[in-house]
């Protein structure tokens, strides 16, 4: 019975995943889903899943389902024989809310976009210790008593001492027979990673543009967390000046001021120099802007910093240009012209929420 239930549950989860895949873009681009990240599990309304219901057998077709009634009596009439309403002739659509983890959604995202497994660069690995209850000892707390091993020891002792009665097979453990579960420490290599999210918060970046950045950053983060045990996230915002903020500020800071992109690059280079050795960390950058920068001079300065300080140290530098009615959008073309041959630089044009999935695939499709 247990195996059948587990099999049915597994089949149901496959149905749910199939339904989510069909409408993946709708679920991935829902901003309200991201706000529940702290609970790990999110509820998703999935249509076209049949709700279990009772069916009458062939010998139980009479009656009206409750109380007395004659065959042929319509359902839904009151005491005076008046119908309570007009019946419809179309089946209803059933929506069932199912719980699924962010990790499972990220896995579905990766499967649908055919994202390769991330291959960490061959850097120094951080060693962590894990405790696993895989050992057996003669001493320990009663809460960790291993009953199967205890009775096995008691059986062995009674057989060796010829005290085991095959006609009356009673096993009585004594103190020397008791065994306890114990743990072993295992040292596991973990490849650490850090992500820098950089966002332009100048006057041309409005709420719509920041919502696109928020959604795309969330799913990039979820996908990378599936590949790294230790993942740190740093948030950099800039207008004419750059500064580091927390996650909440990153997504809710009001826009204002002009745009000097090189200020963000200089801050990132400074943080890398102080805290993240390229020999020990896998480093990712994801920058989002509307492409409106302060003049040719700063574009040139940005290329210099990228070429000399950021690209040589990182696994990937992804630049996503969000369409804005106020931004010039020239920065993406400038990067393509001057650094387009560097495989660590990946460029993406994001005109609307509909382009988020394609942008994620552009950024992560090579498995850096």
N, C-alpha and C positions, 0 to 999 in steps of 0.2 A: 504493500500500500504506500509506504514512504517513497519508494523508488518511483512509483507511478505519479505521485504528487510532485516530486522533484522534476520529473520529465514534463509534466503539464506546465509547471512554473517556467521551466526553461523555454518551452514552446511559446508561452505567453510573452515572455520577455523578447523573444525573437520577433513576434508579431509587433510588439511595441516599437522595437528598433526599426523595423521595416516601415512603420507608419511615420516615424520621425524622419527617416531618410527621405521619404517622398516629399516632406515639407521642410527640409532642413533649413533652407534659406529663411523661412518664416520664423523658425525657432531661434536660429543663430542671431538674427538681427533684432530680436526683442530686447530692448534696453532694460525692461523691468526684471528680466531674468538675472541680470548681472548683480542687482542689488541684494540677491539672496545668497551670494557666494559664501558667506560665513557659515551657512548651515550644511554645506556640501551637497545636500539633496534638494532638488527642485521639483515642483509639480508642473506637469505639462498636460494640457488637455489634448487628448488624441482621439480624432474622430474615427468612425467606421470600425469600431471594435464591438462585437456583439456582446451585450450584457446577458449573463446566464439568467434563465427564467424557467418556471415550471410549465410543463405541458401535460394536458390530460391524456390518459391512455384511451384506447378504443372503447373501453367499457364504461367510461366516465364522462361522456360528452353531454349528458343531460344537466339540467339545472342552470342557474345563472351565476354560479360561483360562490354564492353565500346565501343561506336561508332557503326557504321553500320556493318552488317555482315549477312551472310546467315547461315541457319541451316546446321551444319556439317563443318563449317569453323574451322580449328584448331587454337588453341590459341598460341600466341607467334610467329607469322610470321611477317616479315617486309613488306615494300611497294612492294617489288619485289616478294613476295610470298615465301621467303626463311625462313626456320625455324631458330629461334635464338639459339637453343641448343637442346640437347638430353634430353628428359623427363625421369625421374626416375620412378621406379615402386614400391618403398618402402615408407611407411609413415615416416615423420620426427619425431624426438623426441623433444618435446617442453619443455624447461626449463623456469620456472617462478620463479622469485625472490620474496619471500614473507618476510615481516617484522614480527619478533616475538621477544618478550622481553626475556631477560636473565632469568627472573623469570619463564616465561612459559617453557623455555627449562629445567630449574632446576626441575620444576614440572613434566615434561615428564620423565626426568631422574629418579626421585623418583618413578614414577609409573612403569616404565619399570624394574627397579631394585628391585621393591617391598620394597622400603625403608620405615620403619615405621616413624610415626611422632616423632620428637625429644621430649622427655619428660624432661624438665628442672628439675634439682634437687631442692628439697624443701628448697631453700635458701631465704634470705631476698630479697624482691622485691623492685625495684626502682620505685618510684611514679613519673609519668609525667602528665602534664596537656594538655588537648586537647580542642580546641575551636570548637563548633558545633553550626550552626545557626538553633536552634530548638525552640527559644523563640520569643514571639511577644511583642512589646512595642508601646506606643503611640507617642514616639519621636524617631527621628533618621534621617539620611541623605536620600535624595530622591533616591539615588542609591539602597537603601535597602527597598524601599516601597514594601509592600506585597499587590499586586493588588486584589487578590481574597478575602483576609480578609477585605480589605478596602471596597470593594463593598458589601460584606456580612453585614458589620456594617451599611452601608448606607441603604441597603434593610431593615434591621431590624428596623432602625430608622423610615423610611418612612411607614412601615407597622404599627408600634406602634402609630405613629402620624396620621395615616389614610391619608397620602399624596401620597400613591402609587396608580396609575391608572392602573388597570388590562387591560383596553382597549388600553392604551398607556404606556407600561411598560418601563418607562425611569427612570434610577437610577442616581441621581446626588449626589456624595459624597461632604460633607462639611469638614471643618478642623477637627472637632471632630471625624469624621469617619476614618480618615487615620490611618493605622497601619503599623509598620515597623518590618522587621526581626531583630532579635537580637541573640546574641550568649550566650551559657552557657559553663562554664568551667567544664569539667569532669576530675576527677583524675583517671588515669588508671595505674594499676600495670604493670611494664615491667621487665621481667627477662633478665638481662644483661649477656653477654658472652664475653670471650676473647679467641682468637685462637693464639697459638704460632706455627709458621712454622719454623722448624729447618732443615737446609740443610748443608750437608758436601760439602765443596768447595775445597777439597784437590786435588792433582794432578790426582787422578784416576777418578774423576767425570768430564766427558766431556760434550760437548754441547748436545749430544743425551740424556744423563741422566738428565740434567737440564731441557730439554724440557718436558720430562715426568713429572718431579716434577712440572713444571709450569702449565701444563694442569690439572693434578690431583688436585693441590692446588686450582686452580680457581673454579673447580666444587664443591669441598668440601665447599669452602667459599660461593658459591651461594646457596647451599642447606641449610647451617646453617643460612644464612641470612633470609631464609624463615621462620625460627622458632624463631628468636630473634629480638626484636625491636632495641636493642642496642648491636652492635657487634664490638668489637675492634680487630685489627689484629697486631701482633708483629712478626717481622722477625729476626731470629737469623741465622747467618752463622758461620762456623768454619772450620779451618784446625787444626793446633796445638793450636790455640787460637780462642776464640769465641768473637763475638761482634754483636751488634744490628745494622741493616741497614734498609733503606726504601724499599718499594716494588720493585722499578725499579732496585736497586742495587742487591737485593736478586736474581733476575732472570738473571742478566747480568754480575755478578762478574766473572772474569776469575779465573780458578782453579790454585792452586799452593800449595806446602807445604805438610807436613805430616798430620796425623789425630789423634787428641785426643778428643774423643766424650764427655768425662766428662766435658771439658771446657764449652760446650754448656749447659749441665745440670746445672752446677753451676751458670751460668749467669741467666738461667730461674728461678732457685730457689731464686736468689737474687731479681729479678724483682717481683716475686710473693710476697715475704716477704714485699716489700716496697709499692706495688701498688694494689694488688688484694687479698682481703680477701676471703677466701674460703666460708665464710658465706653469701657473697653478689654476688659472681660471679660464673657462670658456666665456667669451664676452660677446654680447649681442647689443646692437643699437637699433632702435626703431624710432625714426623721426617722422613727425607729421607736421605739415605746414601747407599753406595755400600757395606757396611758391613766390611770395612777394617779399623780396629782400631789398636792403638799402644799398642799391647801386652796384656797379660793376666791381668796385674796389673790394667790397665785402664778399662778393661771390668768389673773387680771386683768393681772398684770405681763407675762406671756407675750404676751397680745394686744397690749399697748402696744408691746412691743419689735418684734413682727412688723409692726404697722401703721406704726411710725415709722422703723424701721431696716432690716429685712430684706426685706419684700415690695417696697418701692419700688426696691430695687437688683437684685432677682433676676428671672430668667426664669420660674422655677418653684419653688414650695415644696411638696413632697409630704410629707404626714404619713400614715404607715402604722401603724395600730393593731393590734398582734399580740395575739391572745386569750391570756389567762393566767388560771389558776384563782385567782390571788391579787390581781390588779389590779382596780380598780373599773371601768375603761373609760369614765370620764366625760369625759376630755379631748377626745375626738373630737366629742362632742355640744356641748361648750363652744365649740370652734373653729367648728363649723357655725353655731351661734347668733350669734356675734359677728363672724365674718369670712367667712361662707359666700358673700357676694356678691362677694368679690374673686376674679377669675378666675385669679390667679397661685397661689392656694392650692387644692391638690387633695387630697382626703381619701380614704383607702382603709381598709376593714376587712379584716384578714387573719386568718381563723380557723384555717387549717391550710395545709400545703404545697399542697393542691389549689387554694388561692385565689391563689397566687403569679402565675400568668399573667394572671388578671383584674386583679390589682393593678398589674402592669406596664402593662397597657393603660390602666388608669385614669390612671396617672401620665403616660404619654407619648403618649396617644392624640390629644392636640390639637396635637402637633408644636411645642411651645414651644422 
